[in-house]
Amino acid sequence: MELELSEEQQELQESVRAVLERESPVALARRVVEEGEGAEDLWARMVELDWTALAVPVEDGGLGFGVVELVVVAEQLGRVLSPGPYLATASQYAPAVRAAGSGAQRKRLLGAVAVDGVTGSLAVAESAGSFEVGSVEATATAEGDGWRLDGKKCFVMEAGRVRRLVVAARLAGTVGGDGIALFDVPTDAVTVVPTSALDATRGLATVVLDGVRVGGDDVLGEPGSAGQSLQRALDEATVVLAAEMVGTCQGILEVVLAYAGEREQFGVKIGSFQAVKHKLANMYVAVESARATAYFAAAALDEDDDRVPMAVSMAKAAVADCQKLVAQEGIQCLGGIGYTWEHDMHLYVKRLKTSAALFGTGAEHRARVATLLGL
């Protein structure tokens, strides 16, 4: 398994960073928070640069890269708190279609994402907040040549701003991980109720499905046998989200480093104090550790390694620890200014705390690791 970025991947990293620093500074995230708009032009630019086509197979109209390349982009998105539907579309909707859809469905739906910039998201969790395949309770009942969907989905990323959803439901009468089906549903066919979330730079919503009817060709793959496909999509979404969190932690570290090199106390820079140096060193180690586990998990997914379940959960658990340390130490190093609305620190911290709860908390992923180890 190759754990170093290739020359091509390094070029991708540098180009994405350059574009985002120019067109998606943290000021854009603040504008989204304060004015509720501002991300539309950025999304158009991403489509123009073929970022939406990055991990879409060539035969479906994309560039044919993998999860590692998505992780490279996601880390840079997190570093500048980039708003918009990219993460939901590229790391949730597209992987679900790719994993479960038929050849014709993939060509039609993924081609629309790659070429036309159609946006989408993945609707899995419900009121209990679990993203486990076996926790799906929304039902799908056959009606004529189509299906009726009932239930509701919670914490759906950017549901109010995307055009399509992959909705996870179970065939009526099935339990556990059996009978899972995935449906491609336009958002104008469901009721979307925005969720008041801590992080206002990222939209979360509840999707009400009661009585929603979809056609037979809207089922991705074979009805009732999509459990493994859904798990694959969830693993990919989890790893890419973890990488974005790594980028946000890196952003905090850079902010604190700059501040420690400028702020003076007792006539010297606070970065010269041993206590501050220790905090910065601990933050650096945590970020590098979380980054390594995220990239390892991405590589495992690309290579269909047997260690995927373990690697994915270790990545989310590691970044959960990292964000807790970096958010706390970052605010402490900034002192009083770190608590103010005018400083950007609260935007970073809110993004981290919200992301930490999505696609499984650190504690939930530790429990998964323990189960995989037979403990």
N, C-alpha and C positions, 0 to 999 in steps of 0.2 A: 504494500500500500504506500503510495507516494504522499508524504506529509509536507512537502515543500511546494509552494505555488510555482507553477511553470512560468516561463517567460511570458506566455500569452495571458495567463491569469494575472500576472503582475501588471501587465499593460492595461488589462481591464480595470484592475483596482485603481490605478493611477488616473485613468480617464474618467471613471465614475466619480472619484473624489474631486477632480478638477471641475467637472460639470456641476456637481452638487454645491461645492463651495461658491461657485459663481451664481447659480440659479436657485439654490435652495439653502440659503444661510438660515441660521436659527431665527433670524428676524421673520422669515416666512412662516415658521411654526407659530411664532407669537401673533402674527397677523391672523392666522387661522383661529387661534384662541380668542382673540379680541374682536374680530370682525366676522368670523364664520366663513371666510372665503379666502381664496388665494392659491389653491393647489391645482387649479384647472390647467393653467399654462405649463406647469411642471409636468403634469401627466402627458400632455400633448408632446412635450419635448422628449419624454421617455419613449413614447411610441415612435417618434421620429428617429431616435437613436437605436431602435430595435431592442431595447431592454426587455420589452414584453415578449419578444421572440426567443430570448436567450436560452431557456430550458425547454422549449417546445421542439419536438423531434422534427428533423428535416422533412420527412414524408408528410408531416402535418402542417408545413408552412413555416417552420421555425429555423433556428440556427443549430439546434442539436447539441447544445452544451448540457451540463449536468447540475447537480445540487451544489457542488463546490462553487461553481460560478455564481449561482444564486446567493450563496453565503457571502461571497466576495462583495456583491452589490448590496446585500442587506446590511452588512457591517457598516458600509459607508453611509447608508440611509440613516442608520441609528446614530451615527456620529454627529449628524447635523439635525436630528429630529425631523427628518423629511416627512411631510404629511402626504396624504393621498392614498389611492387604492392599490399601489403597486404590490405591497406585501400580500394583501388578500388575494389579488388576482394571480400573481406569479407563483406564490408558494402554497396556496390553498385551493383555489378554484381549478387552476390548470392541472396540478398534480392529481386531483380527484378525477377529472375527466380523462387524463392520460392513463390512470391506473385502472379505471372501471369501464371506460367507454369502448364501443366497438370501433373498428377501423373507420367507418363512415362518420360516426359521431365525433371521433377525435379530429378527423380532417375538417369537419364543419365547425366545431366549437373552438378547437385550439387554433385553427386558421384565423378565426375571427379575432381571437386575442392577439395573435402574433402580428397580423397585418392591419387590422382595423382598430386595434386598441379597445376592443370590447372588455369591459370590466366585470369581475365576478368575485364571489366569496364562498366560503364553505360554512354550512349551517349544521352543527353537530350537537353542541351542548344544549341542555334544557334547564329547567329551574334549579336543579340541584347543582349545576355548574360543572358537572363531570364531562370530560372529553373522551371518556372510554367508549369503545365500540359497544360493549355490553350494556351501557347505560342509556342507549337510545330508546325512547318510549313513544315518540311520534309514530303514528300508524299509517300504512298504505293499504287501501282496500280496492280490489279490482272492481271496476264499474264499466261494463260494456267493453269497448276497445281501449279504455284508458284507466286512470287511477284517481282515487280520492285520497288526499292527504289531510290528516287531522293532528292537532297538537300545536306546540309552539317551540321555537328555537331561541335560545338566549345567548347573549354575548357574541353576536355575529359581527365580525369586523367589517366596517364600512358598508353595512347592509343598506343604509339610506343613500349611498352614493354610487353603488354599482348597478349594473344592468341585469346580471344573472346570478343565480345561486345554485350550488350543488347541495341539495337537502338530503340528509340521512334520515331514513325512516325504516320501520320494520314491518314486514307483512303481517297482517292481522292474524293473531293466534300463535305467533312465535315468541320466544323468550331468549334472553341472554344475547350471545353473539350470533345466533342463527337468524335467518330470515331478513338480513339487512339488505336494503335496496337504496340506491342513490338516484336522485331525480334532478334533472336540469330544469330549473324553474325561473322564469323571468320575474324580476322583482315587482313589476306592475301587477302581477297576479296574486300577490300576498299583501298582508298588512304589516308595515314596518313601523315599529314604535321605538323612537330613539331612546337610548339609555343615558342617564346622567352619570358620566364616568369621571374619574379623577383626572384622566388625561384628555383634555379637550382638543388635542391635536389629532386624535384618532377617534373616528366614529365607531361606537358600538350600538347595537340595537337588538330588540326582540322581534322575531318574525313570527307572526300568527298565521297558522296554516289551516285553521278550521274550515273544512269544506272545499279546499283548493283542488281543482281538477286539472290533471295534466294528461297528455296523450300517451299512448303506448310507446311511441318513439322517443319520449322524454326520459325513459328509464335507461340509465347508463349500464350497458351490459345485460346480464341475466338477472331478472328480479329475484331477490332473496339470497343471492350468493356474492354480495359485494363486501362482506366483512373484511376479508384480507385486503381488498383494494382500499377500503376506507382506512384501515390501519396504516397502510403504506402512505396514504395522503396525510394522515395525522402525524406520522413520524417526520415526514418532510417539512410540514408546516411548523412543527415544534423546533426542529433544528434551525430552520431559517429565522424563526423568531428569536431563538437563543443567540444567533449571530448578530441580529439587529441589536439586542440588548448589550452584547459585547461592545458594539460600536458606540452605544450611548454611554456605557461605562468609560470607554476610551475618551469620549468627549468631555466627561466630567474631569477625568484625570488631566486632560490638556488645559481645561479652564483653571483648575487648581494650581497646576505647575506655573502657568502664566501669572496668576495672582501672587503666588509665593515668591516669584522673582521680581515683583514690583512693590508689594506692600512692605512698608518699613515699620518696625517697632523697636523702641530703644535705640534708634539710630542705625539699625541694620535691617537687611531683608529678612522676612520671617522664614524664608526658605533655608536660611543658615542655621536655624534652631534644630537641635537634634530631634526633639519631639515631632516637629513637622516633617523632617526627613524620614523618620520611622513610619509616619502615616503614609507618606508618598510611596515609600518602598513597599509597604503592605498592599496599597492599592495597585501598584504596578504588577506585583506577583499575582494578585487575584485576577486581574484582567488578562494577563498572559496565560494563566491556567485555564480560565474559561474559554479563551480563544482557541487554545489547543484542543480542548475537548469538543468544541463545536465543529472545528474543521475535521477532526477525526470522524465524528459522526456523519458529516457530509460525505466524506470519502467512503465510509462504510456503505452508505446508501447508494452511492454511484456504482460501487462494486458488488452490490447485493451480498455483502459480507454477513456471515451468520451472527456477528456481534451487533447487528443493527439495533435490536431492542435495548440492549444494555448501553450501547454508545449514545443513543438518543436520550435516554433518561439520565445518564451521567452528564450529558451536555446541559440539559435544562436544570439539573440540580446544582451543577457547578456555577452556572450563571446566576442562579437564585442566590447563592452565597455571595457571589461577587457583587451583585447589585446592592445587597444589604450593606456590605462593608463600604463600597465606594460612595453610595448615597449619603451614608452617615458621616464618613470621614470628610467627604467633599464639603458638606455644609459646615462641619466644625472648623475646617481649615479656612473657610471664607469668613467665619465669624458672623457678626450681625448682618452684613450685607447679603449673606446667603439666604436669609429668611425673607427678603423683600421681594415684592412683585416686580420691581424694576430690574432686578438681576435675573438672568436666565436659568439659574440653578434649579428653581422649582419646576421648570419645564422638563428638564432632564429627569429629575426625581419622580415626577408624576408619570412620565412615560415608562420608567423602569418599574414602578410599583404596579401599574396597570398590566404591563406585559408579563410580570411575574405570576399573575393569577390566571393568565390565558394558557390553554393547552396543557394544563397540569401544573400545579405548584411544585416547588422544590421538594416539599414533604411527600407529595403524591408520587413523584418520580423516584425518590429514595425508596419508597415502599415497593415500587415496581422493580428496582434493582435488587432489593432484598428477596423478592419473590423469585426473580430470575436466578439468584444465587442459591435458592433453596432454603433460605433462612425463615 
